[in-house]
C-alpha cells in the first residue's frame, strides 16, 4: 500500500474549526438555515449591525456566513484532490497489471509455450488487444529447432510505451492537484 500523499493536509474537521473544537458528531455547521431576503423590508432601519431575522430563523452573522462559504469551497477542493488522487491510484494498479501481463506474454513466447494451452491462449488473446498498435512495427525474430520461440520486440516496446504514457499521465494529474511551486516526485 502506498503512503498517504496527503498525510500533512489537515482533515476536514480541522479545517472547519481551527481551534479543533469539533462537536462529537463531527459536523460543526449542521444547523444552516438560509435567510430569504424577501422576508426583510427594504426600507426598515436596522437596529443592530444585523437585520432582524424572522421568527424561527437565527440571526445570520455575515462573517460566519463568509467563513462557512470558504469552508465549503475548501471542502470541494479537498474532495476534488481526493478524487484525482484515487484516479492516480487506479491508474497505477492498472499499469502494474498490464505490465505484468505483458511480461508474462514475453516470457511465455521466449520459452516457446504451447499456444494451444488454455492459459497461454487466454494471455495471448488478452494482451493482443494492448499490443495491436505495435504489431508490425519491428520484426520479431524466432529461433529454435521448431521456431516456436519468439523474441517479441513489440511486447517490450509496448511495455515501454505504456509505462511512459502512464508516467506522463500521473505527472499531469499530480500537477492538477498540487499547489503552485510544489515539486513533484
C-alpha positions as CSV (number, residue, x, y, z in Angstrom):
1,X,0.0,0.0,0.0
2,X,1.3,3.4,-0.9
3,X,1.9,6.0,1.8
4,X,-0.8,8.7,2.0
5,X,0.4,11.6,-0.1
6,X,-1.9,13.9,1.9
7,X,-0.8,13.0,5.4
8,X,0.3,16.6,6.2
9,X,-3.0,18.1,5.0
10,X,-5.5,19.0,7.7
11,X,-8.6,16.9,8.0
12,X,-12.0,18.4,7.1
13,X,-12.9,18.8,10.7
14,X,-9.6,20.6,11.5
15,X,-10.1,23.0,8.6
16,X,-13.7,23.8,9.6
17,X,-12.7,24.6,13.2
18,X,-9.1,25.9,13.6
19,X,-9.2,25.5,17.4
20,X,-10.2,21.8,16.9
21,X,-13.4,22.3,18.9
22,X,-15.4,20.0,16.7
23,X,-18.6,18.6,18.3
24,X,-18.6,14.8,18.9
25,X,-20.8,14.2,15.8
26,X,-18.1,15.9,13.6
27,X,-20.5,18.4,12.0
28,X,-19.9,21.9,13.4
29,X,-22.2,23.6,10.9
30,X,-25.1,21.2,10.9
31,X,-27.7,23.9,11.6
32,X,-27.6,26.1,8.5
33,X,-30.7,28.0,7.6
34,X,-31.0,30.2,4.6
35,X,-32.4,33.6,5.4
36,X,-34.6,34.7,2.5
37,X,-34.1,38.3,1.5
38,X,-37.8,38.7,0.7
39,X,-38.6,38.4,4.4
40,X,-36.8,41.7,5.2
41,X,-38.4,45.0,4.4
42,X,-36.0,47.0,2.3
43,X,-36.8,50.4,3.9
44,X,-36.8,49.2,7.5
45,X,-33.9,50.6,9.6
46,X,-31.7,48.0,11.2
47,X,-31.4,48.3,15.0
48,X,-28.2,46.3,15.0
49,X,-25.4,45.6,12.6
50,X,-27.5,42.6,11.5
51,X,-31.1,42.8,10.3
52,X,-33.7,41.1,12.5
53,X,-34.4,37.6,11.4
54,X,-38.0,36.4,11.0
55,X,-39.5,34.2,13.7
56,X,-37.8,30.7,13.8
57,X,-34.6,31.8,11.9
58,X,-31.4,32.5,13.7
59,X,-29.6,35.8,13.2
60,X,-27.0,35.4,10.5
61,X,-23.6,36.9,11.0
62,X,-22.2,37.9,7.6
63,X,-18.7,37.0,8.8
64,X,-19.8,33.5,9.8
65,X,-21.7,33.1,6.5
66,X,-18.5,34.1,4.6
67,X,-16.5,31.6,6.7
68,X,-18.9,28.8,6.0
69,X,-18.8,29.5,2.3
70,X,-15.0,29.5,2.4
71,X,-15.0,26.1,4.3
72,X,-17.5,24.7,1.8
73,X,-15.3,25.8,-1.1
74,X,-12.2,24.3,0.6
75,X,-14.1,21.0,1.1
76,X,-15.0,20.9,-2.6
77,X,-11.3,21.5,-3.5
78,X,-10.2,18.8,-1.0
79,X,-12.8,16.4,-2.5
80,X,-11.5,17.1,-6.0
81,X,-8.0,16.4,-4.8
82,X,-9.0,13.2,-3.2
83,X,-10.8,12.0,-6.4
84,X,-7.8,12.8,-8.6
85,X,-5.5,11.0,-6.1
86,X,-7.8,7.9,-6.3
87,X,-7.7,8.1,-10.1
88,X,-3.9,8.1,-9.9
89,X,-4.0,5.1,-7.6
90,X,-6.3,3.2,-10.0
91,X,-4.1,4.0,-13.0
92,X,-1.1,2.8,-11.1
93,X,-2.8,-0.5,-10.4
94,X,-3.9,-0.9,-14.0
95,X,-0.4,-0.2,-15.2
96,X,1.1,-2.8,-12.8
97,X,-1.4,-5.5,-14.0
98,X,-0.8,-4.6,-17.7
99,X,3.0,-4.6,-17.3
100,X,2.9,-8.0,-15.5
101,X,0.6,-9.5,-18.2
102,X,2.9,-8.2,-21.0
103,X,6.0,-9.5,-19.2
104,X,4.3,-13.0,-18.8
105,X,3.5,-12.9,-22.5
106,X,7.1,-12.0,-23.4
107,X,8.5,-14.8,-21.2
108,X,6.0,-17.4,-22.5
109,X,6.8,-16.5,-26.1
110,X,10.5,-16.6,-25.3
111,X,10.5,-20.1,-23.8
112,X,8.1,-21.3,-26.5
113,X,5.0,-22.1,-24.5
114,X,2.3,-24.0,-26.4
115,X,-0.2,-21.5,-27.8
116,X,-3.0,-24.1,-27.6
117,X,-2.6,-24.3,-23.8
118,X,-5.7,-22.5,-22.2
119,X,-3.6,-20.2,-20.0
120,X,-1.2,-19.2,-22.8
121,X,-4.1,-18.8,-25.2
122,X,-6.0,-16.6,-22.8
123,X,-2.9,-14.5,-22.0
124,X,-2.1,-14.1,-25.7
125,X,-5.6,-13.0,-26.6
126,X,-5.8,-10.6,-23.7
127,X,-2.6,-8.9,-24.4
128,X,-3.1,-8.8,-28.2
129,X,-5.6,-6.0,-27.5
130,X,-3.0,-3.8,-26.0
131,X,-0.2,-4.8,-28.4
132,X,-2.4,-4.1,-31.5
133,X,-0.9,-0.6,-32.1
134,X,2.6,-2.1,-32.2
135,X,2.0,-5.1,-34.5
136,X,4.4,-5.0,-37.5
137,X,6.5,-2.2,-36.0
138,X,9.6,-4.4,-36.0
139,X,10.3,-7.9,-36.9
140,X,10.1,-10.4,-34.1
141,X,12.9,-13.0,-34.6
142,X,12.2,-16.6,-34.0
143,X,14.7,-19.2,-33.0
144,X,15.0,-22.9,-32.0
145,X,14.6,-26.1,-33.9
146,X,10.8,-25.8,-34.2
147,X,10.8,-22.0,-34.5
148,X,8.2,-21.6,-31.8
149,X,10.4,-19.4,-29.6
150,X,10.0,-15.7,-30.3
151,X,11.8,-12.7,-29.0
152,X,9.0,-10.2,-29.2
153,X,10.4,-6.7,-29.6
154,X,6.8,-5.5,-30.0
155,X,5.9,-6.6,-26.4
156,X,9.0,-4.8,-25.0
157,X,8.2,-1.7,-27.0
158,X,4.6,-1.8,-25.8
159,X,5.7,-2.2,-22.2
160,X,7.9,0.8,-22.6
161,X,5.3,3.0,-24.3
162,X,2.5,2.2,-21.9
163,X,4.8,2.8,-19.0
164,X,5.8,6.2,-20.4
165,X,2.1,7.1,-21.1
166,X,1.0,6.3,-17.6
167,X,4.1,8.1,-16.1
168,X,3.2,11.3,-18.0
169,X,-0.5,11.0,-17.2
170,X,0.4,10.6,-13.5
171,X,2.6,13.6,-13.5
172,X,-0.1,15.7,-15.2
173,X,-2.7,14.6,-12.7
174,X,-0.4,15.4,-9.8
175,X,0.2,18.8,-11.3
176,X,-3.5,19.4,-11.4
177,X,-3.9,18.8,-7.6
178,X,-0.6,20.3,-6.4
179,X,-0.1,23.8,-5.1
180,X,1.8,26.2,-7.3
181,X,5.5,25.9,-6.9
182,X,5.3,22.4,-5.2
183,X,7.7,19.9,-6.5
184,X,6.6,16.6,-7.8
185,X,8.2,13.2,-7.4
